Amino acid sequence: MSAKKIVIVGGGNAGLSVAAQLLKKDKSLQISIIDPSLKHYYQPAWTLVGAGIFDIKKTVRNQADYIPEGTKWIKDAVETFLPEENKVVCKSGASYDYDALIVCPGIQLDWQKIAGFKETLGKNEVSSNYLFDFAPYTWELIKNFKGGTAVFTNPVSPIKCGGAPHKIMYLACDYWQKKGILDKCDVHYLSGAGAIFAVKEYADTLTEVVRNYNIKPHFGVNVTELDGPNKTVHYEEKDADGIVLKKEMKFDICHAVPPQSAPDFLKSSPLADAANPYGYVEVNKSTLQHSRYPNIFALGDCTNAPCSKTGAAIRKQAPVVVQNVLAVLANQPMTAEYSGYSACPIPTQYGKLMLAEFDYTNKPTMTFPFDQTKPRWTMWILKTKILPWLYWNKILKGTA
């Protein structure tokens, strides 16, 4: 009997950790990882780069150093999926067949959905921590700010690391407070979400933080244009009657976050959830098996599972996918289930962080034996020192 063939689409956190864990369970598997990127990024640290306390160079390494031994790395990009034929077709024209397919190419940044954003990014006092090249520019803006209007945006769409748009805002406000200029800063948060955070217990803490920094939040807002040369952000907001009003706000500095969705090659594929406006892969939210193709699984930011798109979610999803893929290949029933667990480490000031952990029911699921709704210095150490080390040394190698 020949070895089972598994194709993994995506060589990020999800793809590498799943590949490593699968091989630990069964060395005979023939695993191919399809990913064109030669570099691997630790993106959770980009907020810290934007806040001036993490070296951007320490967030990037060579992908080749993290491809698990015993797997085949295909440096190509996926063009389309042929699930009826158990095949993946790449841009080069090459196709690869599989016994099981694991889809985890991450999420796409849709800069073009905000007019003028891409053109003004990295200049005109407009930055975004969502790109390696521009996180250091965020720090330049924060450090050199002398007062005026600071705008932080959060899109309407689900995004990776949902806390990132406001994490940098709290750190900026703390920095300006320490410099003695916060009273000269008019800080606005333009958010597509309906509240500061989806879980009440953590939201209560953040509401207090927002109040203490005198931040003015605007919820249910859709940013449509960033006019860098004229330092103006254009957005839509509904009034009490639900009528959409077009508004604009002048700024002196702006940290903006792009809308996000499934990569285009997924959106246009048979794997996409036709009812999902962002084109995410349709999975059973507990087993992470595709709803229509039993030998296909997906995890990470590309799925329609109603959880937060975070590295912490991937860490809990990976063992579930590994166990269930092996069960399907062995014609056994699936037993592993994912609870929707996610975690969002939110720094509220330099040296203090609130670790928000929760599941599908939006109930806090706290790991530590203390009240995690309170920001603590121990959690700051976890975020700034322990998690980056764990990521490179344990998580990608399938041992954490």
The 8 nearest C-alpha neighbors of each residue, nearest first, counted from 0:
[[1, 2, 3, 27, 28, 4, 329, 328],
 [0, 2, 3, 4, 27, 28, 29, 98],
 [3, 1, 28, 27, 29, 4, 0, 5],
 [2, 4, 28, 29, 98, 1, 5, 328],
 [3, 5, 29, 97, 98, 30, 28, 2],
 [6, 4, 30, 99, 97, 100, 98, 29],
 [5, 7, 31, 100, 30, 97, 32, 101],
 [8, 6, 101, 32, 102, 100, 31, 9],
 [7, 9, 102, 33, 103, 104, 32, 101],
 [10, 8, 104, 103, 34, 14, 11, 33],
 [9, 11, 14, 34, 15, 32, 12, 33],
 [12, 10, 14, 13, 9, 15, 39, 104],
 [11, 13, 15, 14, 16, 395, 10, 310],
 [14, 12, 16, 11, 15, 313, 17, 299],
 [15, 13, 10, 17, 9, 11, 16, 12],
 [14, 16, 18, 17, 10, 395, 12, 13],
 [15, 17, 395, 397, 19, 13, 18, 14],
 [18, 16, 20, 14, 19, 317, 15, 21],
 [19, 17, 15, 21, 16, 20, 14, 22],
 [18, 20, 397, 16, 22, 17, 21, 396],
 [19, 21, 397, 23, 17, 22, 18, 16],
 [22, 20, 18, 24, 23, 19, 321, 17],
 [21, 23, 26, 25, 24, 19, 20, 18],
 [22, 24, 20, 21, 25, 19, 26, 397],
 [25, 23, 21, 22, 20, 26, 321, 325],
 [24, 26, 22, 27, 23, 28, 21, 20],
 [27, 25, 22, 28, 23, 24, 69, 21],
 [26, 28, 25, 2, 29, 22, 3, 30],
 [29, 27, 3, 26, 2, 30, 25, 4],
 [30, 28, 4, 3, 5, 2, 27, 31],
 [31, 29, 5, 70, 6, 28, 4, 71],
 [30, 32, 71, 6, 70, 72, 7, 5],
 [33, 31, 7, 72, 73, 8, 6, 71],
 [32, 34, 73, 8, 9, 75, 74, 72],
 [33, 35, 9, 74, 10, 75, 36, 76],
 [34, 36, 74, 75, 76, 37, 33, 73],
 [37, 35, 38, 34, 74, 62, 39, 10],
 [36, 38, 62, 61, 35, 39, 63, 74],
 [39, 37, 61, 62, 36, 60, 40, 59],
 [38, 40, 62, 60, 59, 61, 37, 41],
 [41, 39, 59, 58, 42, 38, 60, 11],
 [40, 42, 58, 43, 44, 59, 39, 387],
 [41, 43, 44, 45, 40, 58, 129, 131],
 [44, 42, 45, 41, 46, 160, 47, 310],
 [45, 43, 47, 42, 46, 41, 48, 58],
 [44, 46, 48, 47, 42, 43, 128, 134],
 [47, 45, 49, 48, 44, 128, 167, 50],
 [46, 48, 50, 44, 45, 49, 53, 52],
 [49, 47, 53, 45, 51, 50, 46, 52],
 [50, 48, 138, 134, 137, 46, 47, 135],
 [49, 51, 47, 48, 138, 52, 46, 170],
 [52, 50, 48, 138, 49, 53, 47, 135],
 [53, 51, 47, 48, 50, 54, 49, 383],
 [54, 52, 48, 47, 51, 55, 44, 57],
 [53, 55, 56, 57, 48, 52, 58, 51],
 [54, 56, 57, 58, 48, 53, 45, 135],
 [57, 55, 54, 58, 59, 60, 53, 131],
 [56, 58, 55, 54, 59, 60, 53, 41],
 [59, 57, 41, 56, 55, 40, 44, 42],
 [60, 58, 40, 39, 57, 56, 41, 38],
 [61, 59, 39, 38, 62, 40, 58, 57],
 [62, 60, 38, 63, 64, 39, 37, 59],
 [61, 63, 38, 39, 37, 64, 65, 60],
 [64, 62, 61, 65, 66, 37, 38, 72],
 [63, 65, 62, 61, 66, 60, 67, 39],
 [66, 64, 62, 63, 67, 395, 15, 61],
 [65, 67, 63, 64, 68, 62, 15, 72],
 [68, 66, 19, 70, 65, 69, 18, 15],
 [69, 67, 70, 66, 19, 71, 65, 22],
 [68, 70, 67, 71, 30, 22, 26, 29],
 [71, 69, 30, 68, 31, 67, 72, 29],
 [70, 72, 31, 32, 30, 73, 69, 29],
 [71, 73, 32, 31, 74, 33, 70, 66],
 [72, 74, 33, 75, 32, 34, 71, 31],
 [75, 73, 35, 34, 33, 72, 76, 36],
 [74, 76, 35, 73, 34, 33, 89, 77],
 [77, 75, 89, 35, 90, 34, 78, 33],
 [76, 78, 89, 79, 90, 88, 75, 87],
 [77, 79, 89, 90, 88, 264, 76, 80],
 [78, 80, 88, 77, 264, 87, 268, 89],
 [79, 81, 87, 82, 88, 86, 268, 269],
 [82, 80, 86, 84, 83, 87, 85, 79],
 [81, 83, 85, 84, 80, 86, 292, 269],
 [84, 82, 81, 85, 86, 292, 80, 269],
 [83, 85, 82, 86, 81, 96, 87, 80],
 [86, 84, 82, 96, 83, 97, 81, 98],
 [85, 87, 96, 81, 84, 95, 82, 80],
 [86, 88, 80, 95, 94, 81, 79, 96],
 [89, 87, 94, 79, 78, 93, 77, 80],
 [90, 88, 77, 78, 92, 91, 93, 76],
 [89, 91, 78, 92, 76, 77, 75, 88],
 [90, 92, 89, 93, 75, 76, 88, 78],
 [93, 91, 90, 89, 94, 88, 78, 77],
 [94, 92, 89, 91, 88, 95, 90, 87],
 [95, 93, 88, 87, 89, 92, 86, 96],
 [96, 94, 87, 86, 88, 97, 93, 6],
 [95, 97, 86, 85, 87, 94, 98, 4],
 [98, 96, 4, 99, 5, 85, 6, 100],
 [97, 99, 4, 5, 3, 100, 294, 85],
 [100, 98, 294, 5, 97, 295, 6, 4],
 [99, 101, 295, 6, 5, 7, 296, 97],
 [102, 100, 7, 296, 297, 295, 6, 8],
 [101, 103, 297, 8, 7, 296, 104, 100],
 [102, 104, 9, 298, 105, 8, 297, 299],
 [105, 103, 9, 8, 102, 301, 106, 10],
 [106, 104, 300, 301, 103, 299, 107, 9],
 [105, 107, 261, 300, 301, 260, 262, 259],
 [106, 108, 262, 260, 259, 261, 109, 105],
 [107, 109, 259, 110, 257, 258, 106, 260],
 [110, 108, 259, 258, 111, 112, 257, 107],
 [111, 109, 257, 112, 108, 117, 113, 116],
 [110, 112, 113, 109, 114, 117, 116, 115],
 [113, 111, 110, 109, 114, 258, 223, 257],
 [114, 112, 223, 224, 111, 116, 110, 115],
 [115, 113, 224, 116, 111, 225, 112, 223],
 [114, 116, 225, 118, 117, 226, 224, 119],
 [117, 115, 225, 119, 118, 114, 113, 120],
 [118, 116, 120, 119, 115, 110, 111, 114],
 [117, 119, 115, 116, 120, 227, 121, 122],
 [118, 120, 227, 116, 122, 117, 115, 123],
 [121, 119, 117, 125, 126, 122, 118, 116],
 [120, 122, 126, 125, 133, 119, 136, 124],
 [121, 123, 124, 120, 119, 125, 126, 227],
 [122, 124, 227, 125, 228, 119, 121, 230],
 [123, 125, 252, 122, 253, 140, 126, 251],
 [126, 124, 253, 120, 123, 122, 121, 254],
 [127, 125, 254, 121, 137, 120, 133, 136],
 [126, 128, 129, 255, 254, 133, 256, 134],
 [129, 127, 134, 130, 45, 46, 133, 49],
 [128, 130, 127, 131, 256, 134, 45, 133],
 [131, 129, 132, 128, 133, 134, 127, 45],
 [130, 132, 133, 134, 129, 128, 45, 55],
 [133, 131, 130, 134, 135, 136, 121, 128],
 [132, 134, 136, 135, 130, 131, 121, 127],
 [133, 135, 128, 49, 137, 136, 131, 48],
 [136, 134, 138, 137, 49, 133, 48, 139],
 [137, 135, 139, 133, 138, 134, 126, 140],
 [138, 136, 49, 140, 134, 135, 139, 126],
 [137, 139, 49, 141, 136, 135, 140, 50],
 [138, 140, 136, 142, 137, 141, 143, 135],
 [141, 139, 137, 138, 143, 142, 144, 136],
 [142, 140, 138, 144, 139, 143, 171, 137],
 [141, 143, 139, 140, 144, 138, 174, 51],
 [144, 142, 140, 141, 139, 145, 138, 146],
 [145, 143, 141, 146, 142, 140, 252, 147],
 [144, 146, 143, 180, 147, 183, 184, 175],
 [145, 147, 184, 183, 144, 180, 148, 181],
 [148, 146, 184, 185, 251, 183, 149, 145],
 [147, 149, 185, 250, 251, 186, 184, 150],
 [150, 148, 186, 252, 253, 250, 251, 185],
 [149, 151, 253, 187, 186, 188, 250, 254],
 [152, 150, 254, 188, 255, 253, 189, 187],
 [153, 151, 189, 255, 190, 188, 256, 164],
 [152, 154, 190, 256, 164, 191, 189, 255],
 [155, 153, 191, 258, 156, 190, 257, 221],
 [154, 156, 191, 221, 192, 157, 258, 153],
 [157, 155, 154, 258, 259, 158, 260, 191],
 [156, 158, 259, 155, 159, 161, 260, 154],
 [159, 157, 161, 259, 156, 160, 308, 258],
 [158, 160, 308, 161, 309, 300, 157, 106],
 [159, 161, 309, 162, 163, 308, 158, 343],
 [160, 162, 158, 159, 163, 307, 164, 308],
 [161, 163, 160, 164, 165, 166, 343, 345],
 [162, 164, 166, 165, 160, 161, 167, 46],
 [165, 163, 153, 162, 166, 167, 152, 256],
 [164, 166, 168, 167, 163, 162, 169, 151],
 [167, 165, 163, 168, 169, 345, 164, 346],
 [166, 168, 170, 165, 169, 171, 46, 164],
 [167, 169, 165, 171, 166, 170, 172, 151],
 [170, 168, 172, 347, 171, 166, 167, 348],
 [169, 171, 173, 348, 167, 172, 168, 174],
 [172, 170, 174, 168, 169, 173, 167, 141],
 [173, 171, 175, 169, 174, 170, 176, 168],
 [172, 174, 176, 170, 348, 171, 175, 169],
 [175, 173, 171, 177, 172, 176, 170, 178],
 [176, 174, 178, 181, 172, 180, 177, 173],
 [175, 177, 181, 179, 173, 178, 174, 180],
 [178, 176, 174, 179, 175, 173, 180, 181],
 [179, 177, 175, 176, 180, 174, 181, 173],
 [178, 180, 176, 177, 181, 175, 182, 174],
 [179, 181, 183, 175, 182, 178, 176, 146],
 [182, 180, 176, 175, 184, 183, 179, 172],
 [181, 183, 180, 184, 179, 185, 176, 146],
 [182, 184, 146, 181, 180, 147, 185, 145],
 [185, 183, 146, 147, 181, 182, 186, 148],
 [184, 186, 148, 147, 149, 187, 183, 214],
 [187, 185, 149, 214, 148, 184, 150, 215],
 [188, 186, 215, 150, 216, 214, 151, 149],
 [187, 189, 216, 151, 152, 217, 190, 150],
 [190, 188, 152, 217, 220, 153, 151, 216],
 [191, 189, 153, 218, 192, 220, 152, 188],
 [190, 192, 155, 219, 220, 154, 221, 153],
 [193, 191, 190, 219, 194, 218, 155, 195],
 [192, 194, 218, 219, 191, 195, 190, 196],
 [195, 193, 196, 192, 218, 197, 202, 219],
 [194, 196, 202, 205, 206, 197, 193, 192],
 [197, 195, 202, 194, 198, 201, 199, 205],
 [196, 198, 199, 194, 202, 361, 195, 201],
 [199, 197, 361, 196, 201, 200, 202, 362],
 [200, 198, 202, 201, 203, 197, 196, 361],
 [199, 201, 203, 202, 198, 372, 204, 363],
 [202, 200, 204, 203, 372, 199, 198, 205],
 [201, 203, 199, 196, 205, 204, 200, 198],
 [204, 202, 206, 201, 200, 205, 199, 207],
 [203, 205, 207, 201, 202, 206, 208, 372],
 [206, 204, 208, 202, 207, 203, 209, 201],
 [207, 205, 209, 203, 208, 204, 202, 210],
 [206, 208, 210, 205, 204, 209, 211, 203],
 [207, 209, 205, 211, 210, 206, 212, 204],
 [210, 208, 206, 214, 212, 207, 211, 213],
 [211, 209, 213, 207, 208, 212, 206, 214],
 [210, 212, 208, 213, 209, 207, 214, 206],
 [211, 213, 209, 214, 210, 208, 172, 181],
 [212, 214, 210, 211, 209, 215, 186, 185],
 [215, 213, 186, 209, 212, 187, 216, 210],
 [216, 214, 187, 188, 186, 213, 217, 209],
 [215, 217, 188, 187, 214, 218, 189, 190],
 [218, 216, 189, 188, 190, 220, 215, 219],
 [219, 217, 190, 193, 220, 192, 191, 194],
 [220, 218, 191, 193, 192, 190, 236, 221],
 [219, 221, 191, 236, 218, 190, 235, 189],
 [220, 222, 235, 234, 191, 155, 223, 154],
 [221, 223, 234, 233, 224, 235, 220, 113],
 [224, 222, 113, 234, 233, 221, 114, 112],
 [225, 223, 114, 113, 233, 232, 115, 222],
 [226, 224, 232, 115, 116, 227, 114, 231],
 [225, 227, 231, 229, 230, 228, 115, 232],
 [226, 228, 230, 123, 119, 229, 225, 231],
 [227, 229, 230, 226, 123, 119, 231, 122],
 [228, 230, 227, 231, 226, 249, 123, 250],
 [231, 229, 227, 250, 228, 249, 226, 251],
 [230, 232, 249, 226, 229, 248, 250, 225],
 [231, 233, 225, 248, 247, 224, 226, 249],
 [234, 232, 247, 224, 223, 246, 222, 225],
 [233, 235, 222, 223, 246, 221, 247, 245],
 [236, 234, 245, 221, 244, 220, 246, 243],
 [235, 237, 220, 244, 243, 238, 245, 219],
 [238, 236, 243, 241, 242, 244, 239, 235],
 [237, 239, 241, 240, 242, 243, 236, 244],
 [240, 238, 241, 237, 242, 243, 236, 244],
 [241, 239, 238, 242, 237, 243, 244, 236],
 [242, 240, 237, 238, 239, 243, 236, 244],
 [241, 243, 237, 238, 240, 244, 239, 236],
 [244, 242, 237, 236, 235, 241, 238, 245],
 [243, 245, 236, 235, 237, 246, 242, 238],
 [246, 244, 235, 234, 236, 243, 247, 233],
 [247, 245, 234, 233, 235, 244, 248, 236],
 [246, 248, 233, 232, 234, 231, 249, 245],
 [249, 247, 232, 231, 250, 233, 246, 234],
 [248, 250, 231, 230, 232, 247, 251, 148],
 [251, 249, 148, 230, 252, 149, 231, 150],
 [250, 252, 148, 149, 147, 230, 124, 253],
 [251, 253, 124, 149, 250, 125, 150, 148],
 [254, 252, 150, 125, 149, 151, 255, 124],
 [255, 253, 151, 126, 127, 125, 150, 152],
 [256, 254, 152, 127, 151, 253, 126, 257],
 [255, 257, 153, 152, 127, 154, 164, 258],
 [258, 256, 110, 109, 108, 259, 154, 255],
 [259, 257, 154, 109, 156, 108, 256, 112],
 [260, 258, 108, 109, 107, 158, 156, 257],
 [261, 259, 277, 107, 106, 262, 278, 108],
 [260, 262, 106, 279, 278, 301, 107, 277],
 [263, 261, 107, 265, 264, 106, 266, 260],
 [262, 264, 266, 265, 261, 267, 107, 278],
 [265, 263, 262, 267, 266, 78, 79, 268],
 [266, 264, 268, 263, 262, 267, 271, 261],
 [267, 265, 278, 263, 271, 268, 264, 261],
 [266, 268, 265, 264, 263, 269, 271, 278],
 [267, 269, 265, 270, 266, 271, 80, 79],
 [270, 268, 271, 267, 80, 82, 81, 265],
 [271, 269, 268, 280, 281, 272, 265, 80],
 [272, 270, 280, 278, 279, 266, 269, 281],
 [271, 273, 281, 275, 274, 280, 279, 278],
 [274, 272, 275, 271, 278, 276, 281, 279],
 [273, 275, 272, 276, 278, 271, 277, 281],
 [274, 276, 272, 277, 278, 273, 279, 303],
 [277, 275, 278, 274, 273, 279, 272, 260],
 [276, 278, 260, 275, 279, 261, 266, 259],
 [279, 277, 266, 271, 261, 275, 276, 272],
 [278, 280, 302, 303, 261, 271, 301, 277],
 [281, 279, 271, 302, 270, 272, 303, 301],
 [280, 282, 272, 271, 303, 289, 290, 279],
 [283, 281, 289, 290, 287, 288, 284, 280],
 [282, 284, 287, 288, 285, 286, 290, 289],
 [283, 285, 304, 287, 282, 286, 337, 305],
 [286, 284, 337, 336, 283, 287, 338, 339],
 [285, 287, 336, 288, 283, 284, 337, 335],
 [288, 286, 283, 282, 284, 296, 285, 297],
 [289, 287, 296, 286, 282, 283, 295, 290],
 [290, 288, 282, 296, 292, 295, 291, 281],
 [289, 291, 282, 283, 281, 292, 288, 293],
 [292, 290, 289, 293, 281, 270, 282, 288],
 [293, 291, 289, 295, 294, 290, 82, 288],
 [292, 294, 295, 289, 291, 288, 290, 296],
 [295, 293, 99, 292, 100, 296, 327, 98],
 [296, 294, 100, 289, 293, 292, 99, 101],
 [297, 295, 288, 101, 289, 287, 102, 100],
 [296, 298, 102, 101, 103, 287, 302, 288],
 [299, 297, 103, 302, 316, 287, 102, 301],
 [298, 300, 313, 301, 103, 13, 105, 302],
 [299, 301, 105, 308, 106, 302, 159, 298],
 [302, 300, 105, 279, 261, 106, 299, 280],
 [303, 301, 280, 279, 304, 300, 298, 297],
 [302, 304, 279, 281, 280, 305, 282, 301],
 [303, 305, 284, 302, 306, 282, 283, 281],
 [306, 304, 303, 359, 307, 284, 339, 302],
 [305, 307, 339, 304, 359, 308, 341, 340],
 [308, 306, 309, 341, 161, 305, 312, 160],
 [307, 309, 159, 300, 160, 306, 158, 299],
 [310, 308, 160, 312, 311, 307, 159, 341],
 [309, 311, 313, 312, 314, 308, 12, 299],
 [310, 312, 314, 309, 313, 341, 342, 315],
 [311, 313, 341, 309, 310, 315, 314, 340],
 [314, 312, 316, 310, 299, 315, 311, 317],
 [313, 315, 311, 312, 316, 317, 310, 394],
 [316, 314, 312, 313, 317, 318, 311, 340],
 [317, 315, 313, 319, 314, 318, 337, 312],
 [316, 318, 320, 319, 17, 314, 315, 313],
 [319, 317, 321, 320, 316, 322, 315, 17],
 [320, 318, 335, 316, 322, 317, 321, 336],
 [321, 319, 323, 317, 318, 322, 324, 316],
 [322, 320, 318, 324, 319, 323, 21, 317],
 [323, 321, 319, 325, 320, 324, 318, 326],
 [322, 324, 326, 333, 320, 325, 321, 319],
 [325, 323, 327, 321, 326, 322, 320, 328],
 [324, 326, 328, 322, 323, 327, 329, 321],
 [327, 325, 331, 323, 329, 324, 328, 333],
 [328, 326, 330, 324, 329, 325, 331, 323],
 [329, 327, 325, 326, 330, 324, 99, 98],
 [328, 330, 326, 331, 327, 325, 324, 332],
 [331, 329, 327, 328, 326, 332, 325, 333],
 [330, 332, 326, 329, 327, 333, 328, 325],
 [333, 331, 326, 334, 330, 327, 323, 329],
 [334, 332, 323, 326, 335, 331, 327, 286],
 [333, 335, 332, 336, 323, 322, 286, 326],
 [336, 334, 319, 333, 323, 322, 286, 337],
 [337, 335, 285, 286, 319, 338, 334, 287],
 [336, 338, 285, 339, 316, 286, 319, 315],
 [339, 337, 340, 358, 359, 336, 285, 284],
 [340, 338, 359, 358, 306, 337, 341, 312],
 [341, 339, 358, 338, 357, 312, 359, 315],
 [342, 340, 312, 311, 357, 356, 307, 358],
 [343, 341, 356, 311, 355, 344, 357, 354],
 [342, 344, 355, 354, 345, 356, 162, 341],
 [343, 345, 354, 353, 355, 342, 346, 352],
 [346, 344, 353, 352, 166, 343, 354, 347],
 [347, 345, 352, 348, 351, 166, 353, 344],
 [346, 348, 169, 352, 351, 345, 170, 374],
 [349, 347, 170, 173, 351, 346, 350, 169],
 [348, 350, 351, 170, 173, 346, 347, 174],
 [349, 351, 376, 379, 348, 352, 346, 375],
 [352, 350, 376, 375, 379, 374, 348, 349],
 [351, 353, 346, 374, 379, 375, 345, 378],
 [352, 354, 374, 345, 344, 373, 355, 372],
 [353, 355, 344, 343, 371, 345, 356, 352],
 [354, 356, 343, 342, 344, 353, 201, 357],
 [357, 355, 342, 364, 363, 365, 341, 354],
 [356, 358, 363, 364, 362, 361, 340, 341],
 [357, 359, 340, 339, 361, 360, 362, 338],
 [360, 358, 339, 361, 306, 338, 340, 305],
 [359, 361, 362, 358, 357, 339, 363, 338],
 [362, 360, 358, 198, 359, 357, 363, 197],
 [361, 363, 357, 360, 358, 364, 198, 359],
 [362, 364, 357, 356, 365, 361, 358, 355],
 [365, 363, 357, 356, 362, 366, 358, 340],
 [364, 366, 356, 367, 363, 371, 357, 368],
 [367, 365, 364, 368, 356, 371, 369, 354],
 [366, 368, 369, 365, 371, 370, 364, 354],
 [369, 367, 366, 370, 365, 371, 364, 372],
 [370, 368, 367, 371, 365, 366, 373, 372],
 [369, 371, 372, 373, 368, 367, 365, 374],
 [372, 370, 373, 354, 369, 353, 365, 355],
 [371, 373, 201, 370, 353, 374, 204, 200],
 [372, 374, 371, 353, 370, 375, 204, 352],
 [375, 373, 353, 352, 351, 372, 347, 371],
 [376, 374, 351, 352, 377, 378, 373, 353],
 [375, 377, 351, 379, 378, 350, 352, 380],
 [378, 376, 380, 379, 375, 381, 351, 352],
 [377, 379, 381, 380, 376, 352, 375, 382],
 [380, 378, 376, 352, 382, 351, 381, 377],
 [381, 379, 377, 383, 378, 384, 382, 376],
 [380, 382, 385, 378, 379, 384, 383, 386],
 [383, 381, 379, 380, 386, 384, 378, 385],
 [382, 384, 380, 381, 379, 385, 386, 387],
 [385, 383, 380, 381, 382, 386, 387, 388],
 [384, 386, 381, 388, 387, 389, 382, 383],
 [385, 387, 389, 388, 382, 381, 384, 390],
 [388, 386, 390, 389, 385, 384, 391, 383],
 [389, 387, 385, 386, 390, 391, 392, 384],
 [390, 388, 386, 393, 392, 387, 391, 394],
 [389, 391, 394, 387, 388, 392, 393, 386],
 [392, 390, 388, 389, 395, 393, 387, 394],
 [393, 391, 389, 390, 388, 394, 396, 395],
 [392, 394, 398, 389, 396, 399, 395, 390],
 [395, 393, 390, 399, 397, 396, 398, 389],
 [396, 394, 16, 397, 15, 393, 391, 390],
 [395, 397, 393, 394, 398, 19, 16, 392],
 [398, 396, 16, 20, 19, 394, 395, 399],
 [397, 399, 393, 396, 394, 20, 395, 19],
 [398, 394, 393, 397, 389, 396, 314, 395]]
